[in-house]
Amino acid sequence: MYMNEQLFSRPVKTLNVKRTYSARISFSHRMLKRLAALLAVVVIIGLFSLCVSVIAGEQDAYASTEGYQSVEVVSGDTLWTIAASHTAAGQDIREYISKMRTLNHLKSSVIYEGQVLLLP
C-alpha cells in the first residue's frame, strides 16, 4: 500500500456540533462565574480600603488640628515672615520653618494667599 492509499483508507471523524456548542456554552458560563466572583472580590477589597482610609483620615484630621494655633496667609506673607513673628526669643527660625512645613505637609516653601497654616 502506498502512503496516499493509507491516508484515504482511514475513517474520517465527524465533529459533533452539539457537543462543541455545549462545551462553548459551558466554558463561557464558567468564565462568567469566575469573572463575577473576581469582580465581587475587587469591590469588597475596594470598599474595605475606602472605609479604612476614611476612618484613618478622620483620626489624622482631629489629631493634627488639636492644640495648634493657625494663621491665614495674607498677601506678601512668606514662611520666613510668619515664622519670625511667631518664634520665641533665641529660637532658630529655620528650624521653626521646617516644623511648619512638616506640620502642614508642604513640599516647598511656596504658600498662597488665603491658605490656613498650622503653627507648631
PAROZA-401506 format. One record per residue: residue number from 1; residue in three letters; x, y, z of N, C-alpha, C, O in turn. Coordinates in nm, 4 decimals, decimal comma. Layout:
residues N
{site NUM; ALA; {X; Y; Z}; {X; Y; Z}; {X; Y; Z}; {X; Y; Z}}
...
This chain:
residues 120
{site 1; MET; {0,0833; -0,1169; 0,0000}; {0,0000; 0,0000; 0,0000}; {0,0884; 0,1240; 0,0000}; {0,1895; 0,1309; 0,0699}}
{site 2; TYR; {0,0485; 0,2187; -0,0780}; {0,1251; 0,3428; -0,0828}; {0,0763; 0,4387; 0,0248}; {-0,0293; 0,4194; 0,0852}}
{site 3; MET; {0,1547; 0,5405; 0,0466}; {0,1234; 0,6386; 0,1506}; {-0,0126; 0,7043; 0,1269}; {-0,0895; 0,7201; 0,2217}}
{site 4; ASN; {-0,0431; 0,7417; 0,0078}; {-0,1703; 0,8074; -0,0235}; {-0,2886; 0,7165; 0,0024}; {-0,3939; 0,7612; 0,0479}}
{site 5; GLU; {-0,2709; 0,5904; -0,0262}; {-0,3800; 0,4966; -0,0030}; {-0,4068; 0,4802; 0,1467}; {-0,5214; 0,4622; 0,1879}}
{site 6; GLN; {-0,3030; 0,4865; 0,2265}; {-0,3214; 0,4750; 0,3707}; {-0,3981; 0,5955; 0,4252}; {-0,4818; 0,5825; 0,5144}}
{site 7; LEU; {-0,3684; 0,7099; 0,3709}; {-0,4383; 0,8287; 0,4184}; {-0,5859; 0,8249; 0,3843}; {-0,6707; 0,8642; 0,4644}}
{site 8; PHE; {-0,6151; 0,7774; 0,2655}; {-0,7552; 0,7748; 0,2248}; {-0,8317; 0,6583; 0,2833}; {-0,9548; 0,6602; 0,2850}}
{site 9; SER; {-0,7623; 0,5579; 0,3311}; {-0,8315; 0,4407; 0,3828}; {-0,8749; 0,4586; 0,5284}; {-0,9543; 0,3791; 0,5788}}
{site 10; ARG; {-0,8245; 0,5610; 0,5963}; {-0,8638; 0,5851; 0,7352}; {-1,0049; 0,6423; 0,7416}; {-1,0451; 0,7214; 0,6563}}
{site 11; PRO; {-1,0781; 0,6018; 0,8423}; {-1,2122; 0,6599; 0,8561}; {-1,2015; 0,8070; 0,8992}; {-1,1157; 0,8429; 0,9798}}
{site 12; VAL; {-1,2867; 0,8879; 0,8463}; {-1,2882; 1,0298; 0,8771}; {-1,3792; 1,0533; 0,9966}; {-1,4941; 1,0092; 0,9990}}
{site 13; LYS; {-1,3246; 1,1246; 1,0972}; {-1,4056; 1,1551; 1,2150}; {-1,4911; 1,2767; 1,1869}; {-1,4444; 1,3752; 1,1297}}
{site 14; THR; {-1,6145; 1,2692; 1,2269}; {-1,7029; 1,3842; 1,2104}; {-1,7152; 1,4557; 1,3438}; {-1,7125; 1,3939; 1,4502}}
{site 15; LEU; {-1,7284; 1,5843; 1,3355}; {-1,7428; 1,6641; 1,4567}; {-1,8860; 1,6608; 1,5045}; {-1,9799; 1,6679; 1,4253}}
{site 16; ASN; {-1,9011; 1,6501; 1,6319}; {-2,0328; 1,6558; 1,6914}; {-2,0611; 1,8028; 1,7222}; {-2,0045; 1,8580; 1,8166}}
{site 17; VAL; {-2,1465; 1,8656; 1,6448}; {-2,1720; 2,0085; 1,6568}; {-2,2356; 2,0413; 1,7914}; {-2,2007; 2,1424; 1,8522}}
{site 18; LYS; {-2,3256; 1,9606; 1,8378}; {-2,3910; 1,9866; 1,9657}; {-2,2899; 1,9821; 2,0800}; {-2,2950; 2,0642; 2,1716}}
{site 19; ARG; {-2,2008; 1,8887; 2,0742}; {-2,1023; 1,8739; 2,1801}; {-2,0098; 1,9955; 2,1835}; {-1,9799; 2,0478; 2,2909}}
{site 20; THR; {-1,9657; 2,0395; 2,0696}; {-1,8782; 2,1558; 2,0632}; {-1,9520; 2,2797; 2,1102}; {-1,8959; 2,3605; 2,1842}}
{site 21; TYR; {-2,0763; 2,2961; 2,0688}; {-2,1559; 2,4119; 2,1080}; {-2,1812; 2,4114; 2,2581}; {-2,1700; 2,5156; 2,3227}}
{site 22; SER; {-2,2158; 2,2943; 2,3157}; {-2,2415; 2,2878; 2,4598}; {-2,1125; 2,3107; 2,5384}; {-2,1156; 2,3675; 2,6476}}
{site 23; ALA; {-1,9996; 2,2669; 2,4833}; {-1,8724; 2,2915; 2,5507}; {-1,8429; 2,4413; 2,5524}; {-1,7930; 2,4943; 2,6517}}
{site 24; ARG; {-1,8737; 2,5083; 2,4433}; {-1,8537; 2,6533; 2,4391}; {-1,9419; 2,7234; 2,5408}; {-1,8964; 2,8139; 2,6107}}
{site 25; ILE; {-2,0675; 2,6823; 2,5496}; {-2,1606; 2,7438; 2,6442}; {-2,1129; 2,7183; 2,7871}; {-2,1146; 2,8092; 2,8701}}
{site 26; SER; {-2,0707; 2,5957; 2,8160}; {-2,0240; 2,5619; 2,9493}; {-1,8989; 2,6424; 2,9838}; {-1,8858; 2,6924; 3,0955}}
{site 27; PHE; {-1,8072; 2,6547; 2,8878}; {-1,6851; 2,7319; 2,9093}; {-1,7196; 2,8784; 2,9335}; {-1,6640; 2,9399; 3,0245}}
{site 28; SER; {-1,8087; 2,9348; 2,8554}; {-1,8489; 3,0743; 2,8733}; {-1,9181; 3,0944; 3,0073}; {-1,8946; 3,1943; 3,0752}}
{site 29; HIS; {-2,0025; 3,0008; 3,0451}; {-2,0739; 3,0105; 3,1714}; {-1,9756; 3,0070; 3,2881}; {-1,9894; 3,0837; 3,3834}}
{site 30; ARG; {-1,8762; 2,9180; 3,2810}; {-1,7742; 2,9105; 3,3842}; {-1,6929; 3,0392; 3,3905}; {-1,6627; 3,0888; 3,4991}}
{site 31; MET; {-1,6580; 3,0923; 3,2759}; {-1,5802; 3,2159; 3,2718}; {-1,6601; 3,3324; 3,3293}; {-1,6041; 3,4165; 3,3996}}
{site 32; LEU; {-1,7885; 3,3387; 3,3010}; {-1,8721; 3,4446; 3,3563}; {-1,8820; 3,4341; 3,5080}; {-1,8794; 3,5353; 3,5780}}
{site 33; LYS; {-1,8933; 3,3112; 3,5587}; {-1,8979; 3,2925; 3,7036}; {-1,7676; 3,3380; 3,7678}; {-1,7686; 3,4049; 3,8712}}
{site 34; ARG; {-1,6560; 3,3017; 3,7068}; {-1,5262; 3,3415; 3,7608}; {-1,5076; 3,4928; 3,7542}; {-1,4545; 3,5537; 3,8472}}
{site 35; LEU; {-1,5507; 3,5520; 3,6459}; {-1,5404; 3,6968; 3,6314}; {-1,6267; 3,7678; 3,7351}; {-1,5844; 3,8678; 3,7931}}
{site 36; ALA; {-1,7461; 3,7171; 3,7585}; {-1,8336; 3,7767; 3,8595}; {-1,7737; 3,7627; 3,9991}; {-1,7819; 3,8557; 4,0792}}
{site 37; ALA; {-1,7144; 3,6488; 4,0289}; {-1,6513; 3,6289; 4,1589}; {-1,5316; 3,7217; 4,1766}; {-1,5119; 3,7782; 4,2842}}
{site 38; LEU; {-1,4525; 3,7372; 4,0720}; {-1,3374; 3,8277; 4,0773}; {-1,3826; 3,9715; 4,0968}; {-1,3231; 4,0454; 4,1752}}
{site 39; LEU; {-1,4865; 4,0113; 4,0266}; {-1,5407; 4,1464; 4,0406}; {-1,5926; 4,1698; 4,1827}; {-1,5731; 4,2773; 4,2394}}
{site 40; ALA; {-1,6577; 4,0703; 4,2387}; {-1,7088; 4,0830; 4,3755}; {-1,5940; 4,0994; 4,4751}; {-1,6031; 4,1804; 4,5674}}
{site 41; VAL; {-1,4876; 4,0241; 4,4572}; {-1,3718; 4,0351; 4,5462}; {-1,3087; 4,1735; 4,5347}; {-1,2729; 4,2340; 4,6357}}
{site 42; VAL; {-1,2951; 4,2236; 4,4128}; {-1,2363; 4,3566; 4,3923}; {-1,3221; 4,4647; 4,4578}; {-1,2690; 4,5568; 4,5198}}
{site 43; VAL; {-1,4535; 4,4541; 4,4445}; {-1,5438; 4,5522; 4,5057}; {-1,5338; 4,5473; 4,6577}; {-1,5304; 4,6518; 4,7227}}
{site 44; ILE; {-1,5291; 4,4289; 4,7143}; {-1,5192; 4,4144; 4,8602}; {-1,3880; 4,4728; 4,9114}; {-1,3866; 4,5438; 5,0119}}
{site 45; ILE; {-1,2785; 4,4435; 4,8432}; {-1,1484; 4,4984; 4,8839}; {-1,1487; 4,6500; 4,8710}; {-1,0958; 4,7196; 4,9578}}
{site 46; GLY; {-1,2075; 4,7018; 4,7640}; {-1,2155; 4,8469; 4,7449}; {-1,2956; 4,9150; 4,8552}; {-1,2539; 5,0181; 4,9079}}
{site 47; LEU; {-1,4094; 4,8582; 4,8899}; {-1,4917; 4,9158; 4,9966}; {-1,4201; 4,9102; 5,1306}; {-1,4260; 5,0053; 5,2086}}
{site 48; PHE; {-1,3535; 4,8006; 5,1572}; {-1,2792; 4,7874; 5,2828}; {-1,1682; 4,8919; 5,2919}; {-1,1520; 4,9567; 5,3953}}
{site 49; SER; {-1,0923; 4,9080; 5,1843}; {-0,9828; 5,0059; 5,1874}; {-1,0369; 5,1486; 5,1962}; {-0,9753; 5,2342; 5,2597}}
{site 50; LEU; {-1,1508; 5,1747; 5,1334}; {-1,2117; 5,3072; 5,1432}; {-1,2539; 5,3366; 5,2871}; {-1,2311; 5,4466; 5,3374}}
{site 51; CYS; {-1,3150; 5,2391; 5,3525}; {-1,3561; 5,2582; 5,4925}; {-1,2357; 5,2822; 5,5829}; {-1,2389; 5,3693; 5,6697}}
{site 52; VAL; {-1,1306; 5,2053; 5,5623}; {-1,0109; 5,2212; 5,6444}; {-0,9495; 5,3591; 5,6222}; {-0,9090; 5,4244; 5,7184}}
{site 53; SER; {-0,9418; 5,4043; 5,4969}; {-0,8816; 5,5347; 5,4702}; {-0,9668; 5,6487; 5,5254}; {-0,9124; 5,7493; 5,5711}}
{site 54; VAL; {-1,0983; 5,6350; 5,5219}; {-1,1848; 5,7386; 5,5776}; {-1,1686; 5,7455; 5,7289}; {-1,1581; 5,8540; 5,7861}}
{site 55; ILE; {-1,1666; 5,6304; 5,7926}; {-1,1508; 5,6280; 5,9382}; {-1,0143; 5,6828; 5,9780}; {-1,0045; 5,7630; 6,0708}}
{site 56; ALA; {-0,9098; 5,6406; 5,9090}; {-0,7746; 5,6879; 5,9401}; {-0,7611; 5,8368; 5,9084}; {-0,6946; 5,9100; 5,9817}}
{site 57; GLY; {-0,8232; 5,8814; 5,8006}; {-0,8166; 6,0223; 5,7641}; {-0,8854; 6,1109; 5,8651}; {-0,8375; 6,2205; 5,8939}}
{site 58; GLU; {-0,9973; 6,0655; 5,9196}; {-1,0674; 6,1442; 6,0211}; {-0,9848; 6,1540; 6,1486}; {-0,9812; 6,2593; 6,2123}}
{site 59; GLN; {-0,9191; 6,0464; 6,1860}; {-0,8364; 6,0489; 6,3057}; {-0,7192; 6,1442; 6,2879}; {-0,6852; 6,2188; 6,3798}}
{site 60; ASP; {-0,6569; 6,1422; 6,1697}; {-0,5460; 6,2335; 6,1431}; {-0,5923; 6,3776; 6,1448}; {-0,5208; 6,4653; 6,1931}}
{site 61; ALA; {-0,7115; 6,4030; 6,0924}; {-0,7619; 6,5400; 6,0879}; {-0,7863; 6,5936; 6,2282}; {-0,7540; 6,7088; 6,2571}}
{site 62; TYR; {-0,8430; 6,5112; 6,3153}; {-0,8683; 6,5564; 6,4518}; {-0,7379; 6,5710; 6,5298}; {-0,7227; 6,6638; 6,6093}}
{site 63; ALA; {-0,6450; 6,4804; 6,5071}; {-0,5191; 6,4831; 6,5815}; {-0,4321; 6,5998; 6,5386}; {-0,3620; 6,6576; 6,6217}}
{site 64; SER; {-0,4346; 6,6363; 6,4095}; {-0,3415; 6,7375; 6,3616}; {-0,3844; 6,8791; 6,3986}; {-0,2983; 6,9661; 6,4121}}
{site 65; THR; {-0,5125; 6,9055; 6,4154}; {-0,5569; 7,0420; 6,4452}; {-0,5670; 7,0689; 6,5944}; {-0,5824; 7,1837; 6,6360}}
{site 66; GLU; {-0,5587; 6,9660; 6,6735}; {-0,5766; 6,9812; 6,8172}; {-0,4515; 7,0417; 6,8813}; {-0,3423; 6,9864; 6,8685}}
{site 67; GLY; {-0,4670; 7,1530; 6,9490}; {-0,3572; 7,2121; 7,0237}; {-0,2645; 7,3011; 6,9434}; {-0,1640; 7,3476; 6,9973}}
{site 68; TYR; {-0,2936; 7,3265; 6,8178}; {-0,2088; 7,4118; 6,7360}; {-0,2784; 7,5436; 6,7057}; {-0,4005; 7,5495; 6,6915}}
{site 69; GLN; {-0,1993; 7,6476; 6,6964}; {-0,2508; 7,7782; 6,6568}; {-0,2470; 7,7834; 6,5039}; {-0,1581; 7,7252; 6,4417}}
{site 70; SER; {-0,3425; 7,8522; 6,4444}; {-0,3437; 7,8631; 6,2984}; {-0,3352; 8,0100; 6,2583}; {-0,3690; 8,1003; 6,3348}}
{site 71; VAL; {-0,2887; 8,0301; 6,1349}; {-0,2759; 8,1644; 6,0816}; {-0,3162; 8,1593; 5,9340}; {-0,2845; 8,0638; 5,8630}}
{site 72; GLU; {-0,3867; 8,2638; 5,8891}; {-0,4250; 8,2719; 5,7493}; {-0,3222; 8,3570; 5,6750}; {-0,2855; 8,4653; 5,7204}}
{site 73; VAL; {-0,2769; 8,3075; 5,5618}; {-0,1754; 8,3763; 5,4830}; {-0,2402; 8,4942; 5,4115}; {-0,3430; 8,4795; 5,3454}}
{site 74; VAL; {-0,1785; 8,6117; 5,4256}; {-0,2248; 8,7324; 5,3554}; {-0,1223; 8,7680; 5,2490}; {-0,0119; 8,7134; 5,2471}}
{site 75; SER; {-0,1588; 8,8583; 5,1620}; {-0,0718; 8,8991; 5,0520}; {0,0615; 8,9508; 5,1060}; {0,0642; 9,0350; 5,1958}}
{site 76; GLY; {0,1711; 8,9005; 5,0514}; {0,3042; 8,9432; 5,0924}; {0,3666; 8,8570; 5,2002}; {0,4844; 8,8746; 5,2315}}
{site 77; ASP; {0,2909; 8,7634; 5,2586}; {0,3461; 8,6758; 5,3622}; {0,4380; 8,5710; 5,2999}; {0,4155; 8,5252; 5,1879}}
{site 78; THR; {0,5403; 8,5347; 5,3737}; {0,6269; 8,4224; 5,3399}; {0,6392; 8,3365; 5,4646}; {0,6017; 8,3784; 5,5741}}
{site 79; LEU; {0,6917; 8,2164; 5,4470}; {0,7123; 8,1314; 5,5650}; {0,8087; 8,1986; 5,6622}; {0,7939; 8,1859; 5,7838}}
{site 80; TRP; {0,9064; 8,2696; 5,6089}; {1,0046; 8,3359; 5,6941}; {0,9388; 8,4445; 5,7797}; {0,9647; 8,4524; 5,8998}}
{site 81; THR; {0,8532; 8,5289; 5,7184}; {0,7903; 8,6372; 5,7953}; {0,6937; 8,5820; 5,8996}; {0,6855; 8,6338; 6,0110}}
{site 82; ILE; {0,6209; 8,4769; 5,8634}; {0,5275; 8,4164; 5,9590}; {0,6064; 8,3540; 6,0744}; {0,5704; 8,3709; 6,1909}}
{site 83; ALA; {0,7136; 8,2822; 6,0417}; {0,7941; 8,2178; 6,1453}; {0,8622; 8,3224; 6,2337}; {0,8720; 8,3041; 6,3550}}
{site 84; ALA; {0,9089; 8,4315; 6,1736}; {0,9769; 8,5357; 6,2514}; {0,8822; 8,6005; 6,3513}; {0,9243; 8,6382; 6,4607}}
{site 85; SER; {0,7560; 8,6138; 6,3156}; {0,6623; 8,6786; 6,4072}; {0,6078; 8,5840; 6,5146}; {0,5450; 8,6296; 6,6102}}
{site 86; HIS; {0,6310; 8,4518; 6,5000}; {0,5760; 8,3564; 6,5962}; {0,6815; 8,2774; 6,6718}; {0,6462; 8,1945; 6,7558}}
{site 87; THR; {0,8087; 8,2999; 6,6454}; {0,9116; 8,2259; 6,7189}; {0,9421; 8,2932; 6,8517}; {0,9251; 8,4141; 6,8681}}
{site 88; ALA; {0,9867; 8,2131; 6,9441}; {1,0282; 8,2660; 7,0748}; {1,1677; 8,3265; 7,0609}; {1,2393; 8,2979; 6,9650}}
{site 89; ALA; {1,2048; 8,4084; 7,1553}; {1,3364; 8,4719; 7,1523}; {1,4452; 8,3659; 7,1593}; {1,4430; 8,2788; 7,2463}}
{site 90; GLY; {1,5408; 8,3740; 7,0666}; {1,6515; 8,2800; 7,0642}; {1,6226; 8,1517; 6,9885}; {1,7128; 8,0696; 6,9719}}
{site 91; GLN; {1,4994; 8,1317; 6,9419}; {1,4653; 8,0102; 6,8665}; {1,5099; 8,0266; 6,7212}; {1,4966; 8,1350; 6,6644}}
{site 92; ASP; {1,5622; 7,9206; 6,6610}; {1,6088; 7,9245; 6,5227}; {1,4891; 7,9300; 6,4280}; {1,4019; 7,8432; 6,4328}}
{site 93; ILE; {1,4848; 8,0308; 6,3427}; {1,3725; 8,0490; 6,2502}; {1,3702; 7,9358; 6,1476}; {1,2628; 7,8879; 6,1113}}
{site 94; ARG; {1,4875; 7,8926; 6,1004}; {1,4925; 7,7843; 6,0011}; {1,4343; 7,6555; 6,0573}; {1,3653; 7,5827; 5,9859}}
{site 95; GLU; {1,4605; 7,6267; 6,1818}; {1,4058; 7,5083; 6,2461}; {1,2537; 7,5196; 6,2594}; {1,1815; 7,4218; 6,2396}}
{site 96; TYR; {1,2058; 7,6397; 6,2932}; {1,0622; 7,6638; 6,3056}; {0,9930; 7,6472; 6,1700}; {0,8840; 7,5906; 6,1617}}
{site 97; ILE; {1,0579; 7,6975; 6,0630}; {1,0020; 7,6829; 5,9272}; {0,9960; 7,5348; 5,8896}; {0,8984; 7,4899; 5,8296}}
{site 98; SER; {1,0981; 7,4603; 5,9241}; {1,0990; 7,3166; 5,8952}; {0,9836; 7,2460; 5,9662}; {0,9185; 7,1591; 5,9082}}
{site 99; LYS; {0,9585; 7,2830; 6,0902}; {0,8455; 7,2255; 6,1648}; {0,7120; 7,2650; 6,1018}; {0,6196; 7,1839; 6,0944}}
{site 100; MET; {0,7026; 7,3913; 6,0561}; {0,5798; 7,4374; 5,9898}; {0,5545; 7,3577; 5,8613}; {0,4416; 7,3158; 5,8357}}
{site 101; ARG; {0,6575; 7,3371; 5,7820}; {0,6428; 7,2621; 5,6566}; {0,6006; 7,1190; 5,6836}; {0,5159; 7,0647; 5,6127}}
{site 102; THR; {0,6590; 7,0572; 5,7858}; {0,6228; 6,9203; 5,8210}; {0,4788; 6,9128; 5,8710}; {0,4034; 6,8246; 5,8300}}
{site 103; LEU; {0,4409; 7,0038; 5,9583}; {0,3074; 7,0051; 6,0164}; {0,1996; 7,0285; 5,9112}; {0,0917; 6,9698; 5,9188}}
{site 104; ASN; {0,2283; 7,1143; 5,8127}; {0,1301; 7,1495; 5,7100}; {0,1462; 7,0691; 5,5806}; {0,0788; 7,0969; 5,4814}}
{site 105; HIS; {0,2353; 6,9698; 5,5816}; {0,2582; 6,8831; 5,4655}; {0,2942; 6,9645; 5,3412}; {0,2428; 6,9389; 5,2323}}
{site 106; LEU; {0,3822; 7,0622; 5,3583}; {0,4264; 7,1452; 5,2459}; {0,5498; 7,0819; 5,1833}; {0,6448; 7,0465; 5,2531}}
{site 107; LYS; {0,5475; 7,0679; 5,0502}; {0,6624; 7,0113; 4,9804}; {0,7646; 7,1188; 4,9436}; {0,8809; 7,0881; 4,9175}}
{site 108; SER; {0,7213; 7,2434; 4,9418}; {0,8117; 7,3539; 4,9133}; {0,7762; 7,4704; 5,0052}; {0,6873; 7,4595; 5,0897}}
{site 109; SER; {0,8455; 7,5799; 4,9880}; {0,8204; 7,6977; 5,0722}; {0,7169; 7,7912; 5,0117}; {0,6967; 7,9017; 5,0620}}
{site 110; VAL; {0,6516; 7,7489; 4,9054}; {0,5517; 7,8318; 4,8386}; {0,4204; 7,8238; 4,9162}; {0,3690; 7,7151; 4,9428}}
{site 111; ILE; {0,3673; 7,9401; 4,9518}; {0,2378; 7,9483; 5,0181}; {0,1501; 8,0456; 4,9413}; {0,2010; 8,1285; 4,8659}}
{site 112; TYR; {0,0199; 8,0367; 4,9592}; {-0,0746; 8,1163; 4,8828}; {-0,1641; 8,1983; 4,9738}; {-0,1926; 8,1596; 5,0871}}
{site 113; GLU; {-0,2076; 8,3113; 4,9225}; {-0,2973; 8,3988; 4,9954}; {-0,4268; 8,3244; 5,0259}; {-0,4846; 8,2612; 4,9375}}
{site 114; GLY; {-0,4727; 8,3319; 5,1512}; {-0,5943; 8,2637; 5,1926}; {-0,5708; 8,1261; 5,2506}; {-0,6611; 8,0672; 5,3099}}
{site 115; GLN; {-0,4496; 8,0741; 5,2341}; {-0,4149; 7,9420; 5,2880}; {-0,4066; 7,9500; 5,4401}; {-0,3544; 8,0474; 5,4944}}
{site 116; VAL; {-0,4568; 7,8497; 5,5080}; {-0,4512; 7,8453; 5,6546}; {-0,3386; 7,7506; 5,6937}; {-0,3369; 7,6345; 5,6529}}
{site 117; LEU; {-0,2450; 7,8009; 5,7729}; {-0,1309; 7,7208; 5,8170}; {-0,1386; 7,6968; 5,9667}; {-0,1762; 7,7855; 6,0433}}
{site 118; LEU; {-0,1031; 7,5776; 6,0068}; {-0,0936; 7,5454; 6,1493}; {0,0458; 7,5802; 6,1956}; {0,1438; 7,5573; 6,1246}}
{site 119; LEU; {0,0543; 7,6355; 6,3144}; {0,1827; 7,6754; 6,3708}; {0,2222; 7,5796; 6,4820}; {0,1386; 7,5443; 6,5652}}
{site 120; PRO; {0,3501; 7,5362; 6,4853}; {0,3934; 7,4440; 6,5909}; {0,4079; 7,5130; 6,7250}; {0,4436; 7,4488; 6,8238}}
